[in-house]
C-alpha cells in the first residue's frame, strides 16, 4: 500500500511539473531561424513525461484498490522514501537556472554527472562515465544545432 501511495503522489507531482514545464515552453521566444521552433524538443519530452506519468497514475490507482490497507504514511516518511526524486527535481531546477549563464555544454555535463552520482548506487568507472557524458552532450549538440537547427545557449566556452 505504501508504494502505491508513493507512486500516486509521484504521478500527481510529475503531472503538475509537466503542466508547469509546458507553460514554460510556451514562453520560449520564437526565433524562426531553423526547421523547427525552439520549443519542439521540450514539448516532445513533456509529452513523453505526461504519458509515463498517466501510466504510473493508472497503475498506482489500480494497486491502491487491490492491495490491503496499511499504516498511515507521514510527510517525513514520504520525504525520506522519495529523497532521490526530490534531489533529482532540485538538480533539474539548478540545471535550468544555470543553463543561460554556463551554457549548454557545461550545464549539461554538470547536470548529468550530478544526476549519476545521486541515482547510481555504485560509482565505479566514473572516468568512463564522465567521458561518455561529454560525448553524449556533444552528439546532442550536433543533432540539435546541425540537424534540427535549434538554438542552444552558448555560455562561457561555446
N, C-alpha and C positions, 0 to 999 in steps of 0.2 A: 504494500500500500504506500509505503514511504517513497519508493522510486516512482510510482505512478503520480503521486502528488508533485514530486520534484520535476518530473518530465512535463506535467501540466503547467507548472509555474514557468519552467524554461520556455515552453512553447509560446505561452502568452507574452513573455518578455521579448522573445525573438520576433513575434509578430508586431509588437509595439515598436521595437527597434527598426524593423523593416519599414513600417509606416513613416517613422522619422527620417530614415535614410532616403526613402522615396521623396519626401518633401524636400530634403536637402539636395537630391539630384535634380529637382526642378529648378533649383537656384543656380545651377551651373550655367555660366554665360554661354550663349551660342556663338561660336567663332566663325563657322561657315568656311573653314579652310580645307576640310577634307571630305572624305566619302561618308563618314558618319559623324554624328554630333558627339560632343564630349560626354553626354550622359548615357550613351548607348551601353557601354560595358557595365557601369554601375547598375543600370536598370536590369541587365541580364542577371547579375549577381543577386540583386534584390529579389527578382522573380524566383530564382532557384531557392533562396533563403525562405521566401514565403511558402513555396511548395513543400520544402522539407519541414518547416515549422507546422504547417497544417497536417502533414503526415504524423509528426510527433504528437500533435494535439489529439488527433483521432485515436492514435494508439494509446495514449495515456488515458483518455476518457474510457476507452474500451477496457483497459486493465483496471481502471479505477472502479468500474462497475462489477468486474468479475472477481477481483481479489477480496479476501476477507478484511474487515476493518482492523486497523492497527492503532497504535498510540498516537497521541497528538504530536504534531511537529511544531517546534518553536522557531522563531526567527533566527535565533543564534545557531540552532542545528542546521537550518536551511542554508545559512551563510557558510557554515563550516563544510557542509556536504557539496556546496556549489562554489567552492573557493576558486577553482580553476576557470570556471565560467566567468566569474566576476573579474578575475585578473585579466582574462582574455578580452573582455569588453573594455577594461581600463587601458590595456595596451593598444587596442584599436583606436580608442579616443585620443591617446597620445600620438599615435601614428597620423591620424587625420590633422591634429593640431600642428605637428612639426613638418608635415609634408610641404607646405608652401615655402618654408624657410630652408629646410635641409635639402629639399629636392627629392625626386623620385628614387634615385639610386641609394642615397644614404638612408633615407627614412625607411625604404622598403627592406633593405638589408638589416637594419637595426630591429625593425619590427619582426622579421622572420626569425632572427636569432633569439630575440626575447621570447617569442612565442614557442620556439623549440625548447628553450630552457624551462619554460613553465609547463609545457604539456608532455615532455618526454621524461619517463622515469629514470632511464639510464642515459648518461650523456657521453657515451663512447663515440669515438671518431668525430669529435667536434670540429676538427680542422677540415675533414672531408665534407661535413655538413655545411660549414661556412662557405667553402668553395662552391658547393652545389648551389647554395642560395644566391651567391654572387652571379653564377652562370644563369640561374633561373631568372633573376631580376634583369640581367642583360638581354636574354631571349625575349622576355615580355616587353622590354623597352623597344626592341627591334620590331616585334609584331605590332605594337601599338603605334609607333611612330611611322614605320615604313608601310605596313600593310593596311592598317586602319586609319592612318593619318590623324591620330588622337594626340592632342597637346598634353604633355606631361610636365609637371613643374620642374624647372631646371635646377634650382637650388644653388649651392655653393660651388660644386665641382663640375656639374654637367648642365 
